[in-house]
Amino acid sequence: MAEAPPSSAPAIRATAMACDANPYGKIFVGWLMGQMALAAGSVASRHCGGRAPVVAADGFNFTAPVAIGDEVSFHAEITATGRTSMTVAVAVWRRDRHGEHTERAASGRFTLVSMGADDRPQPLQEEGSSLG
């Protein structure tokens, strides 16, 4: 049985364009990694309520090529937190432009750090607490 995409809404969604293709006519993994980082950053920024830059990335797997015109969904979820850091897992799903066929195209993990206005790491707010 084929794996199904997550039922949750993606953090971001994009259409793969010709300008993002590699010399072989498929989408360049660098573009995918950049979009994955944007999805991770969106989730992390909402979680910490501020800026959250990527400080590390690992565990990448590219399992299916993405074609020009594919709709690409980037699902991201926080899988771990530290004092100032968040680990975000991102799963990438492609859908044929003119059909319903979907498949996982990539996955990876990003570590992001909550930053304060002074550009220094800022502790994450604990669930249920307030900063006031």
N, C-alpha and C positions, 0 to 999 in steps of 0.2 A: 504494500500500500504506500502510495506517495505521501510525503510529508506535506502537511497543510500549513499555510502561513498563519501567523498569530491572529487571533480574533480581535485584538486591541488595535486601535488606530495607530498608524505609523507616526513617528516623531516628525518626519518630513517625507515628502514624495517629490520625485522629479521625473522628467522625461529625458532619456539619454539622447543626446544630439550628436550630429556628425562631427562637430568641433571637439567632442570629447573622445573620439575614436583613436585607436592606435593604428600603426601601419598595416595591421592585419584586418582592419574593418570591424573590430569589436571595441567595446568601451574600455579605455585605458584604466588599469587598476588604480592608478594615482587619483583619477577623478572619483572612483568609488570610495577610496580611503578618505578623501577630502570631504565628501558628502557624509560619510560615516562619522567623521569628527564633528561636523556641524550638527548631526542628529544627537550625538552624545552631549555636546555642549548645550543644546537646547534643553535636554532633560536635566542636566546637572545645574544649569543656571536657575531653572524653575525650582529645583530642590533647595538650593542654597540662597536664593533670592538675590543673586548678584553675579558678578563676573566669575567664570570658571574655565580657565584655559586648560588645554590638554598638556600634560607633562610626560605622559608615556602612552605607548600603544603596543599591543602584542596579540598573539594568538590568532593571527589572520589566516583565514582559509578562503580560497576563491574556488567555488565548486561548480559554477556554470557561467558561461560567457553571457554578457549583456550585449544585446544588439542595438544598433541605432534605432530609435523610435520606441524602445521598450519603456513601459512605465516602471519606475524603480521605487520601491517603498523601503524606508529605513526605519526599522523597529528598534527602539532603544529602551533599556531599563537599567536602573541602578541595582547592582548585585551585591555591593559591599560599600561600607563607609568607614572612614577613619576619623581622626580628630579634625582634619581639614580636607581630606581627600574623598573622592567618590570613584568607584569602579563602575563603568557603564558598559554593558554588553550590547552590541549592535548586530542585528541580523538583517541582511539585505535580501529582498525578494524582487524578482523581475516578473513582469506580466507581458505577454505578447501584445503588441499595439492593437492588433485587429482580432483579438480573441481573448479567451479566458484562461489559457494555460499559464500556470505560475510555477516557479521553482526557486529554491534558495540559491542565490548567486554568491553570497559571501557572508562571513561573520568575523567578528574581532572584538577586542576589549580595549577600552581607553581608561586612563586614569586622569582625572581632572582635579584641580585644587580650587577651593573656594577662596576668593581674593577680596580683601577689603578695599576701601577707598584709597588707602595708603599704598596700594600695590604690594601688600604683604599677605601671606596666608591668613585666613580668618577661620576660627573654629566654626564648625557646622552647628546650627541650632538644633537642639535635641527635640524630638517629636513631642508635641504637646506643650512646649515652653514658648515663652515670648521674649522678645528682646527689649521690651519696654521697661 
